[in-house]
Amino acid sequence: CVAQSYFHSRTQRDLWMKIMSKEFMSSEESGEEMLESGQKQSVLLVKSLKWRAPKVDRFFKQIDKKATKIKSKQSKQQSLPRVVGSESTRSKPLGFSDDFYGFVAA
């Protein structure tokens, strides 16, 4: 399991499960991207969270990768590509140790 390497105790597992909340997840909005052919393609613009620690970013990337891997072919075809967009202006959630935040205060 992806998360096993992050869970060294029940307390850590509970904390990581709390991080799986929407407060720590990147926001997405619909957008368009111009392809080399000149055609427009619908995409999901992912807003990065400047306050989120790199280890939390890696955790979410691993989960996204695993979720994509288990999708059916049809589901993959119906999914919009995700593209990094602008930075989110959302404030960091309170109640977590500094270990889960990056170096930029929000």
C-alpha positions as protocol buffer text, in pm:
chain_id: "A"
residue {
  index: 1
  type: CYS
  ca { x: 0 y: 0 z: 0 }
}
residue {
  index: 2
  type: VAL
  ca { x: 124 y: 349 z: -88 }
}
residue {
  index: 3
  type: ALA
  ca { x: 62 y: 488 z: 255 }
}
residue {
  index: 4
  type: GLN
  ca { x: 242 y: 209 z: 445 }
}
residue {
  index: 5
  type: SER
  ca { x: 579 y: 383 z: 418 }
}
residue {
  index: 6
  type: TYR
  ca { x: 427 y: 689 z: 586 }
}
residue {
  index: 7
  type: PHE
  ca { x: 255 y: 505 z: 872 }
}
residue {
  index: 8
  type: HIS
  ca { x: 495 y: 405 z: 1147 }
}
residue {
  index: 9
  type: SER
  ca { x: 231 y: 405 z: 1419 }
}
residue {
  index: 10
  type: ARG
  ca { x: -144 y: 424 z: 1463 }
}
residue {
  index: 11
  type: THR
  ca { x: -108 y: 789 z: 1566 }
}
residue {
  index: 12
  type: GLN
  ca { x: 81 y: 871 z: 1245 }
}
residue {
  index: 13
  type: ARG
  ca { x: -178 y: 681 z: 1038 }
}
residue {
  index: 14
  type: ASP
  ca { x: -458 y: 881 z: 1200 }
}
residue {
  index: 15
  type: LEU
  ca { x: -272 y: 1205 z: 1129 }
}
residue {
  index: 16
  type: TRP
  ca { x: -213 y: 1114 z: 762 }
}
residue {
  index: 17
  type: MET
  ca { x: -580 y: 1020 z: 728 }
}
residue {
  index: 18
  type: LYS
  ca { x: -668 y: 1366 z: 863 }
}
residue {
  index: 19
  type: ILE
  ca { x: -438 y: 1518 z: 598 }
}
residue {
  index: 20
  type: MET
  ca { x: -643 y: 1336 z: 334 }
}
residue {
  index: 21
  type: SER
  ca { x: -911 y: 1599 z: 400 }
}
residue {
  index: 22
  type: LYS
  ca { x: -1003 y: 1863 z: 144 }
}
residue {
  index: 23
  type: GLU
  ca { x: -811 y: 2130 z: 339 }
}
residue {
  index: 24
  type: PHE
  ca { x: -479 y: 1973 z: 231 }
}
residue {
  index: 25
  type: MET
  ca { x: -585 y: 1883 z: -124 }
}
residue {
  index: 26
  type: SER
  ca { x: -509 y: 2108 z: -418 }
}
residue {
  index: 27
  type: SER
  ca { x: -797 y: 2299 z: -573 }
}
residue {
  index: 28
  type: GLU
  ca { x: -883 y: 2232 z: -937 }
}
residue {
  index: 29
  type: GLU
  ca { x: -1077 y: 2429 z: -1194 }
}
residue {
  index: 30
  type: SER
  ca { x: -1170 y: 2365 z: -1554 }
}
residue {
  index: 31
  type: GLY
  ca { x: -957 y: 2525 z: -1820 }
}
residue {
  index: 32
  type: GLU
  ca { x: -826 y: 2487 z: -2173 }
}
residue {
  index: 33
  type: GLU
  ca { x: -483 y: 2424 z: -2315 }
}
residue {
  index: 34
  type: MET
  ca { x: -371 y: 2486 z: -2673 }
}
residue {
  index: 35
  type: LEU
  ca { x: -226 y: 2178 z: -2842 }
}
residue {
  index: 36
  type: GLU
  ca { x: 53 y: 2192 z: -3101 }
}
residue {
  index: 37
  type: SER
  ca { x: -208 y: 2116 z: -3366 }
}
residue {
  index: 38
  type: GLY
  ca { x: -385 y: 2443 z: -3278 }
}
residue {
  index: 39
  type: GLN
  ca { x: -682 y: 2264 z: -3120 }
}
residue {
  index: 40
  type: LYS
  ca { x: -800 y: 2343 z: -2769 }
}
residue {
  index: 41
  type: GLN
  ca { x: -810 y: 2066 z: -2512 }
}
residue {
  index: 42
  type: SER
  ca { x: -1011 y: 2073 z: -2190 }
}
residue {
  index: 43
  type: VAL
  ca { x: -793 y: 2030 z: -1881 }
}
residue {
  index: 44
  type: LEU
  ca { x: -809 y: 2053 z: -1503 }
}
residue {
  index: 45
  type: LEU
  ca { x: -593 y: 2338 z: -1375 }
}
residue {
  index: 46
  type: VAL
  ca { x: -441 y: 2232 z: -1042 }
}
residue {
  index: 47
  type: LYS
  ca { x: -369 y: 2516 z: -800 }
}
residue {
  index: 48
  type: SER
  ca { x: -56 y: 2446 z: -594 }
}
residue {
  index: 49
  type: LEU
  ca { x: -52 y: 2501 z: -219 }
}
residue {
  index: 50
  type: LYS
  ca { x: 265 y: 2695 z: -136 }
}
residue {
  index: 51
  type: TRP
  ca { x: 237 y: 2616 z: 233 }
}
residue {
  index: 52
  type: ARG
  ca { x: 216 y: 2236 z: 191 }
}
residue {
  index: 53
  type: ALA
  ca { x: 535 y: 2049 z: 285 }
}
residue {
  index: 54
  type: PRO
  ca { x: 718 y: 1855 z: 10 }
}
residue {
  index: 55
  type: LYS
  ca { x: 658 y: 1523 z: 189 }
}
residue {
  index: 56
  type: VAL
  ca { x: 281 y: 1589 z: 180 }
}
residue {
  index: 57
  type: ASP
  ca { x: 308 y: 1674 z: -193 }
}
residue {
  index: 58
  type: ARG
  ca { x: 492 y: 1343 z: -251 }
}
residue {
  index: 59
  type: PHE
  ca { x: 227 y: 1154 z: -54 }
}
residue {
  index: 60
  type: PHE
  ca { x: -55 y: 1295 z: -269 }
}
residue {
  index: 61
  type: LYS
  ca { x: 141 y: 1229 z: -592 }
}
residue {
  index: 62
  type: GLN
  ca { x: 184 y: 865 z: -493 }
}
residue {
  index: 63
  type: ILE
  ca { x: -187 y: 832 z: -418 }
}
residue {
  index: 64
  type: ASP
  ca { x: -278 y: 1001 z: -751 }
}
residue {
  index: 65
  type: LYS
  ca { x: -41 y: 769 z: -938 }
}
residue {
  index: 66
  type: LYS
  ca { x: -189 y: 459 z: -775 }
}
residue {
  index: 67
  type: ALA
  ca { x: -546 y: 580 z: -839 }
}
residue {
  index: 68
  type: THR
  ca { x: -465 y: 641 z: -1206 }
}
residue {
  index: 69
  type: LYS
  ca { x: -306 y: 298 z: -1238 }
}
residue {
  index: 70
  type: ILE
  ca { x: -618 y: 116 z: -1120 }
}
residue {
  index: 71
  type: LYS
  ca { x: -862 y: 311 z: -1340 }
}
residue {
  index: 72
  type: SER
  ca { x: -1027 y: 127 z: -1626 }
}
residue {
  index: 73
  type: LYS
  ca { x: -932 y: 218 z: -1982 }
}
residue {
  index: 74
  type: GLN
  ca { x: -1268 y: 390 z: -2030 }
}
residue {
  index: 75
  type: SER
  ca { x: -1228 y: 587 z: -1708 }
}
residue {
  index: 76
  type: LYS
  ca { x: -880 y: 703 z: -1814 }
}
residue {
  index: 77
  type: GLN
  ca { x: -1018 y: 817 z: -2150 }
}
residue {
  index: 78
  type: GLN
  ca { x: -1293 y: 1017 z: -1981 }
}
residue {
  index: 79
  type: SER
  ca { x: -1056 y: 1186 z: -1733 }
}
residue {
  index: 80
  type: LEU
  ca { x: -930 y: 1534 z: -1810 }
}
residue {
  index: 81
  type: PRO
  ca { x: -554 y: 1584 z: -1807 }
}
residue {
  index: 82
  type: ARG
  ca { x: -428 y: 1770 z: -1500 }
}
residue {
  index: 83
  type: VAL
  ca { x: -207 y: 2074 z: -1561 }
}
residue {
  index: 84
  type: VAL
  ca { x: -34 y: 2289 z: -1301 }
}
residue {
  index: 85
  type: GLY
  ca { x: -211 y: 2623 z: -1286 }
}
residue {
  index: 86
  type: SER
  ca { x: -178 y: 2926 z: -1063 }
}
residue {
  index: 87
  type: GLU
  ca { x: -96 y: 2918 z: -693 }
}
residue {
  index: 88
  type: SER
  ca { x: -386 y: 2882 z: -452 }
}
residue {
  index: 89
  type: THR
  ca { x: -459 y: 3172 z: -219 }
}
residue {
  index: 90
  type: ARG
  ca { x: -612 y: 2939 z: 40 }
}
residue {
  index: 91
  type: SER
  ca { x: -467 y: 2965 z: 391 }
}
residue {
  index: 92
  type: LYS
  ca { x: -310 y: 2665 z: 558 }
}
residue {
  index: 93
  type: PRO
  ca { x: -535 y: 2462 z: 787 }
}
residue {
  index: 94
  type: LEU
  ca { x: -465 y: 2493 z: 1159 }
}
residue {
  index: 95
  type: GLY
  ca { x: -396 y: 2216 z: 1406 }
}
residue {
  index: 96
  type: PHE
  ca { x: -103 y: 2038 z: 1238 }
}
residue {
  index: 97
  type: SER
  ca { x: 263 y: 2027 z: 1334 }
}
residue {
  index: 98
  type: ASP
  ca { x: 504 y: 2242 z: 1132 }
}
residue {
  index: 99
  type: ASP
  ca { x: 626 y: 1917 z: 979 }
}
residue {
  index: 100
  type: PHE
  ca { x: 329 y: 1925 z: 739 }
}
residue {
  index: 101
  type: TYR
  ca { x: 382 y: 2282 z: 620 }
}
residue {
  index: 102
  type: GLY
  ca { x: 645 y: 2414 z: 382 }
}
residue {
  index: 103
  type: PHE
  ca { x: 876 y: 2703 z: 456 }
}
residue {
  index: 104
  type: VAL
  ca { x: 637 y: 2975 z: 334 }
}
residue {
  index: 105
  type: ALA
  ca { x: 394 y: 3102 z: 596 }
}
residue {
  index: 106
  type: ALA
  ca { x: 37 y: 3156 z: 483 }
}
